[in-house]
């Protein structure tokens, strides 16, 4: 291994450590607790080392969002691949999405609530974000219905899931009715 390859591997390792530490801190104490000073203390590197990897908290949030998008896409695909039939797949997708949002609130915030400097729904949208949408589209596009654009249907269904996740987490919707909401969403919107 060349010196350059070793340095690249070490740099990638530091970046993974910074992102993992930011994510852990955010999940424990919220994103307000994530500062470059606290991250530097936790990973035992100086702040200039952090800034050599990320220009600031915004880029760190973006890195967490990309990691989360990849994880969410994998979770959605795993849930739908184990399901048999359109209704079961759509229900499994909805449950997996809501479960991901509930189990990873800080990551979910990084993906959809906070400014991580990422472009959505553009040509320059990063691949992990495109893939997370594709994971939704793979199942939802098949149940969009005649004359309905699969991408638009997926956006509407996703918006409904996001609303359920956000409102339940904010205690605006009682969590004990989540399963019934999923059933209504599948029955009335996906109509499968």
C-alpha positions as CSV (number, residue, x, y, z in Angstrom):
1,X,0.0,0.0,0.0
2,X,1.3,3.4,-0.9
3,X,1.6,6.3,1.4
4,X,-1.1,8.1,-0.5
5,X,-3.5,5.1,-0.2
6,X,-2.8,4.9,3.5
7,X,-3.5,8.6,4.0
8,X,-6.7,8.3,2.0
9,X,-7.8,5.4,4.1
10,X,-7.0,7.3,7.3
11,X,-8.9,10.3,6.0
12,X,-12.0,8.3,5.2
13,X,-11.8,6.7,8.6
14,X,-11.7,10.1,10.3
15,X,-14.7,11.2,8.2
16,X,-16.6,8.1,9.3
17,X,-15.7,8.8,12.9
18,X,-16.9,12.4,12.7
19,X,-20.2,11.4,11.1
20,X,-20.8,8.6,13.5
21,X,-20.0,10.7,16.5
22,X,-22.2,13.6,15.3
23,X,-25.0,11.1,14.7
24,X,-24.6,9.6,18.2
25,X,-24.5,12.9,19.9
26,X,-27.6,14.2,17.9
27,X,-29.6,11.0,18.8
28,X,-28.7,11.4,22.4
29,X,-29.0,15.1,22.9
30,X,-30.4,16.7,19.8
31,X,-28.7,18.6,16.9
32,X,-28.2,21.7,19.0
33,X,-25.7,19.7,21.1
34,X,-23.6,19.0,18.0
35,X,-20.9,21.6,17.7
36,X,-17.4,21.3,16.1
37,X,-16.0,21.9,19.6
38,X,-17.9,19.0,21.2
39,X,-17.1,16.7,18.2
40,X,-13.4,17.6,18.4
41,X,-13.4,16.8,22.1
42,X,-15.3,13.5,21.6
43,X,-13.1,12.2,18.8
44,X,-9.9,13.6,20.3
45,X,-8.9,15.6,17.2
46,X,-8.5,19.4,16.9
47,X,-11.2,21.5,15.4
48,X,-8.9,22.3,12.4
49,X,-8.9,18.6,11.7
50,X,-12.7,18.6,11.6
51,X,-12.7,21.6,9.3
52,X,-10.2,19.8,7.0
53,X,-13.0,17.3,6.4
54,X,-16.2,19.3,6.7
55,X,-16.6,23.1,6.4
56,X,-19.0,23.1,9.3
57,X,-22.0,21.6,11.0
58,X,-24.2,22.0,7.8
59,X,-21.9,19.6,5.9
60,X,-21.8,17.2,8.8
61,X,-25.6,17.2,8.8
62,X,-25.6,16.5,5.1
63,X,-23.2,13.6,5.5
64,X,-25.5,12.1,8.2
65,X,-28.5,12.7,5.9
66,X,-26.8,10.8,3.1
67,X,-25.9,7.9,5.4
68,X,-29.4,7.9,6.7
69,X,-30.9,7.9,3.1
70,X,-28.8,4.8,2.2
71,X,-30.0,3.0,5.4
72,X,-33.6,4.0,4.8
73,X,-33.5,2.7,1.2
74,X,-32.1,-0.6,2.4
75,X,-34.7,-0.9,5.2
76,X,-37.6,-0.2,2.7
77,X,-36.3,-2.7,0.2
78,X,-35.8,-5.3,2.9
79,X,-39.3,-4.8,4.1
80,X,-40.9,-4.9,0.7
81,X,-38.9,-7.8,-0.6
82,X,-40.2,-10.0,2.3
83,X,-43.8,-9.1,1.4
84,X,-46.1,-10.9,-1.0
85,X,-48.6,-9.0,-3.1
86,X,-49.1,-5.3,-3.7
87,X,-51.1,-4.5,-0.6
88,X,-48.7,-6.3,1.7
89,X,-45.7,-4.6,0.0
90,X,-47.2,-1.1,0.3
91,X,-48.2,-1.8,3.9
92,X,-44.7,-3.1,4.7
93,X,-43.1,0.0,3.0
94,X,-45.3,2.3,5.1
95,X,-44.4,0.5,8.3
96,X,-40.7,0.4,7.5
97,X,-40.7,4.1,6.7
98,X,-42.4,5.1,9.9
99,X,-40.3,2.7,11.9
100,X,-37.1,4.2,10.5
101,X,-38.3,7.7,11.4
102,X,-39.2,6.6,14.9
103,X,-35.9,4.7,15.6
104,X,-33.7,7.4,14.1
105,X,-35.1,10.8,14.9
106,X,-31.9,12.8,14.6
107,X,-31.0,11.1,11.3
108,X,-34.6,11.7,10.0
109,X,-34.3,15.4,11.0
110,X,-30.9,15.6,9.1
111,X,-32.6,14.0,6.1
112,X,-35.8,16.1,6.0
113,X,-35.9,18.9,8.5
114,X,-32.4,20.5,8.8
115,X,-30.3,22.2,6.2
116,X,-27.6,19.8,5.2
117,X,-26.9,21.7,2.0
118,X,-28.3,18.9,-0.1
119,X,-30.4,19.4,-3.3
120,X,-33.6,17.4,-3.5
121,X,-35.4,16.7,-6.8
122,X,-32.7,18.2,-9.0
123,X,-30.2,16.8,-11.4
124,X,-27.4,17.3,-8.8
125,X,-29.3,15.5,-6.0
126,X,-26.8,13.1,-4.4
127,X,-27.2,9.4,-5.3
128,X,-28.2,8.2,-1.8
129,X,-31.2,10.6,-1.8
130,X,-32.2,9.5,-5.3
131,X,-31.9,5.9,-4.3
132,X,-34.1,6.4,-1.2
133,X,-36.8,7.9,-3.5
134,X,-36.3,5.0,-5.9
135,X,-36.9,2.6,-3.0
136,X,-40.3,4.2,-2.5
137,X,-41.0,4.4,-6.2
138,X,-40.2,0.7,-6.8
139,X,-43.2,-0.3,-4.7
140,X,-45.5,2.7,-5.0
141,X,-45.1,3.2,-8.7
142,X,-46.8,-0.2,-9.3
143,X,-50.0,0.8,-7.5
144,X,-50.3,4.4,-8.8
145,X,-53.3,3.5,-10.9
146,X,-54.2,4.1,-14.5
147,X,-53.4,7.6,-15.7
148,X,-51.5,8.6,-12.6
149,X,-47.9,9.5,-12.9
150,X,-45.9,7.0,-10.7
151,X,-43.5,9.6,-9.5
152,X,-46.2,12.1,-8.5
153,X,-48.1,9.3,-6.8
154,X,-45.0,8.4,-4.9
155,X,-44.4,12.0,-3.9
156,X,-47.9,12.3,-2.5
157,X,-47.7,9.0,-0.6
158,X,-44.2,10.0,0.7
159,X,-45.6,13.3,1.9
160,X,-48.4,11.5,3.8
161,X,-45.8,9.2,5.4
162,X,-43.6,12.2,6.3
163,X,-46.6,14.0,7.8
164,X,-47.5,10.9,9.9
165,X,-44.0,10.5,11.1
166,X,-43.5,14.2,11.9
167,X,-46.9,14.7,13.6
168,X,-46.7,11.5,15.6
169,X,-43.2,12.4,16.8
170,X,-44.3,15.9,17.8
171,X,-47.2,14.3,19.8
172,X,-49.8,15.9,17.5
173,X,-51.1,12.4,16.7
174,X,-51.5,9.7,19.3
175,X,-49.1,6.9,18.5
176,X,-51.6,4.1,19.4
177,X,-53.5,4.8,16.2
178,X,-50.5,4.5,13.9
179,X,-51.4,1.1,12.5
180,X,-54.9,2.3,11.7
181,X,-53.5,5.3,9.9
182,X,-51.3,3.1,7.8
183,X,-54.3,0.9,6.9
184,X,-56.3,4.0,5.9
185,X,-53.4,5.3,3.9
186,X,-53.0,2.0,2.0
187,X,-56.7,1.6,1.6
188,X,-57.6,5.1,0.5
189,X,-54.5,6.4,-1.2
190,X,-52.9,3.3,-2.7
191,X,-56.3,1.6,-3.0
192,X,-54.7,-1.9,-3.0
